[in-house]
């Protein structure tokens, strides 16, 4: 179990670093989004595997957490990569 938690942190921390750190914010979000979502999806898979190892002893909120994170990852990926109907105004 400790190895699963370590791998979860190894997958989550770089994704959070790419998302929140000020040095990476200088790079366009569209250029770094595939890496960010790759790290977050791998962390979600590790979280899912922790509950699959012993489903009878999983806490009550575990399913809500896993489903909520899946919806949040998918929703943010859709929101970031949606096509806009009209171009944004560059100059006011």
VMD Tcl script that draws the C-alpha trace (Angstrom):
set ca {
  {0.00 0.00 0.00}
  {2.86 2.35 0.73}
  {4.19 1.86 -2.79}
  {0.78 2.81 -4.21}
  {0.71 6.01 -2.16}
  {4.26 6.88 -3.22}
  {3.37 6.33 -6.89}
  {0.23 8.42 -6.41}
  {2.33 11.31 -5.13}
  {4.92 10.81 -7.88}
  {2.15 11.16 -10.46}
  {0.20 13.98 -8.78}
  {2.98 16.35 -7.72}
  {4.37 17.04 -11.25}
  {0.83 17.67 -12.54}
  {0.16 20.14 -9.74}
  {3.58 21.72 -10.31}
  {2.85 22.20 -14.02}
  {-0.54 23.67 -13.21}
  {0.26 26.04 -10.36}
  {3.94 27.05 -10.40}
  {4.65 30.55 -11.63}
  {7.56 29.50 -13.88}
  {5.34 27.14 -15.86}
  {2.53 29.69 -16.08}
  {4.65 31.59 -18.58}
  {4.14 28.70 -21.03}
  {0.76 28.57 -22.76}
  {-1.76 26.26 -21.10}
  {-2.48 24.56 -24.41}
  {1.18 23.58 -24.78}
  {1.40 22.02 -21.33}
  {-2.14 20.69 -20.94}
  {-1.45 17.21 -22.34}
  {1.32 16.70 -19.76}
  {-0.85 18.04 -16.95}
  {-3.79 15.79 -17.80}
  {-1.45 12.83 -18.31}
  {-0.10 13.22 -14.79}
  {-3.58 13.74 -13.31}
  {-5.05 10.73 -15.11}
  {-2.19 8.50 -13.97}
  {-2.70 9.74 -10.39}
  {-6.43 8.99 -10.72}
  {-5.66 5.46 -11.92}
  {-3.38 4.94 -8.92}
  {-6.14 6.21 -6.62}
  {-8.55 3.82 -8.29}
  {-6.15 0.91 -7.84}
  {-5.88 1.59 -4.10}
  {-9.61 0.96 -3.69}
  {-9.61 -2.07 -5.98}
  {-7.02 -3.85 -3.85}
  {-9.42 -4.11 -0.92}
  {-12.92 -2.92 -1.91}
  {-14.58 -4.12 1.31}
  {-12.44 -1.86 3.51}
  {-12.64 1.25 1.30}
  {-14.06 4.26 3.17}
  {-17.55 5.51 2.36}
  {-16.42 8.67 0.63}
  {-13.91 6.85 -1.56}
  {-16.37 6.21 -4.40}
  {-17.52 9.82 -4.32}
  {-13.90 10.98 -4.45}
  {-13.00 8.72 -7.38}
  {-16.09 9.60 -9.43}
  {-15.82 13.29 -8.54}
  {-12.19 13.44 -9.63}
  {-13.00 11.63 -12.88}
  {-15.75 14.15 -13.63}
  {-13.46 17.05 -12.70}
  {-10.61 15.82 -14.93}
  {-12.91 15.12 -17.88}
  {-14.80 18.40 -17.45}
  {-11.68 20.51 -17.23}
  {-10.18 18.75 -20.26}
  {-13.37 19.42 -22.23}
  {-13.54 23.05 -21.06}
  {-9.91 23.68 -21.99}
  {-10.10 22.06 -25.43}
  {-13.58 23.14 -26.53}
  {-13.91 25.00 -29.79}
  {-15.28 28.48 -29.58}
  {-17.96 29.53 -32.04}
  {-16.56 32.98 -32.59}
  {-13.11 34.43 -32.18}
  {-12.32 36.33 -29.03}
  {-11.84 40.05 -29.41}
  {-8.16 40.91 -29.16}
  {-8.33 44.69 -29.11}
  {-11.14 46.56 -27.37}
}
mol new
graphics top color blue
foreach p $ca { graphics top sphere $p radius 0.5 }
foreach p [lrange $ca 0 end-1] q [lrange $ca 1 end] { graphics top cylinder $p $q radius 0.2 }
display resetview
